[in-house]
Amino acid sequence: MRKFWLVARHEYRNMTRRRSFIWSTIGLPLLIAAVTAISALIATGAGEAIALGYVDHAGVIADSAGATAQVGDVLFRGFSDEVSARGSLEAGALQAYYVLPADYRQTGQVQMYYGRNTPTERTRQRFDAFLRANLVADQPTAVRGRVDDGVNLILRSADGRREVTENGWVNILLPFVAGMFFTFATMMAAGYLLQAITTEKENRTVEVMATSLSPLDLVGGKAVGLMAVALTQLLVWIAALVVGLVIAACFWPEVAAVRAPWGLLGVTALFFLPTYALVAGIMVAIGGMVTEAQQGQQISGITSMLFMIPLFLTVLIFSQPDSPLIVALTLFPTTSFLTILMRWGATVVPIWQLAVSWVLLVAAAGLSVWAAARIFRIGMLRYGQPLDLAAAWAALRR
């Protein structure tokens, strides 16, 4: 067992000291930091309020001529006529101004005139809120508050199993993004494992190690070491993402309203390790059967498609998440992890499906590691000769 951990520690140190790993690990946090900083600068607008004007011919806004009001980061200035409003626009004192015609209450039409740049959607929403507040200014406080808050729409499926709020897009998008993120991270770590094995097999280093290590110690140690590498990278990325969200929450209320999906995180943690073990076993078996790294990468690319099948069925997963085909993909070991995460945002995955899927995945992962060790052992004894499927099957039957 001591040799097992020595191999794992060696692989971890060797990989984490590479420049390619360091740059790929810090690259995403740097990107998140840059996006967060730029977005924060845009959101704060260098500390200056955006000025918008309005001309009220309908008498909707109280004390409109010469009055000023601020909603969020937008300052509204009232004008008695369009000539003075246009003059302020041309002088650069306004970004745009609105004109409410005399028949506004009947038609609901409003005209907007802008200079160089049109106001953003967020800025236009500020004007909508300002106009709504004036339309119901003579109403009771409860009515004004209800109009200001708008409609709190809740979407429910016909069978009552799924409930999503109108602003609950995060609950749908996050599982999909997390599924792709963790799947690609798993495949990348397994790719490192395949590269390490085939390279050492080509330069015959593995033959030297085989004199003092059992196939299980060698293969298992490499797999655990590279899994630790993948987890290190994921933890750094997740920490950077959390910090970015915390900073973004200071500028966007929508981000502050997001709650951590603990159920999704728990399922991800439960399925990630056995999925990695399954992929690692397959990659080790491929590495033991081929004689060149390039050949192994070609075969692994085809094999990886078994784990990516749910991506090609994205539309079906979101439109019919409980169909027999999707349930079958949920239970099948190579597609269970990604399918469950993608279904998480579209339906309620039954507990029995999660339990059966996890048991099958763990069993497949254990079988994969066991088979990989035996195939790798036979592959070491046949240096320079590829191991065909018949020979691999014979190795498993011994």
Secondary structure as UniProt FT lines:
FT   HELIX           2..16
FT   HELIX           19..44
FT   HELIX           45..47
FT   STRAND          50..56
FT   TURN            62..63
FT   TURN            65..66
FT   STRAND          68..71
FT   TURN            72..73
FT   STRAND          74..79
FT   HELIX           82..90
FT   TURN            91..92
FT   STRAND          96..100
FT   TURN            102..103
FT   HELIX           104..107
FT   STRAND          111..114
FT   HELIX           121..135
FT   TURN            136..138
FT   HELIX           141..149
FT   STRAND          154..156
FT   TURN            158..159
FT   STRAND          163..165
FT   TURN            166..168
FT   HELIX           169..202
FT   TURN            203..204
FT   HELIX           205..210
FT   TURN            211..212
FT   HELIX           215..249
FT   TURN            250..251
FT   HELIX           253..256
FT   HELIX           262..289
FT   HELIX           293..312
FT   HELIX           314..319
FT   TURN            321..322
FT   HELIX           324..331
FT   HELIX           333..344
FT   TURN            345..346
FT   HELIX           351..381
FT   TURN            383..384
FT   HELIX           389..397
//
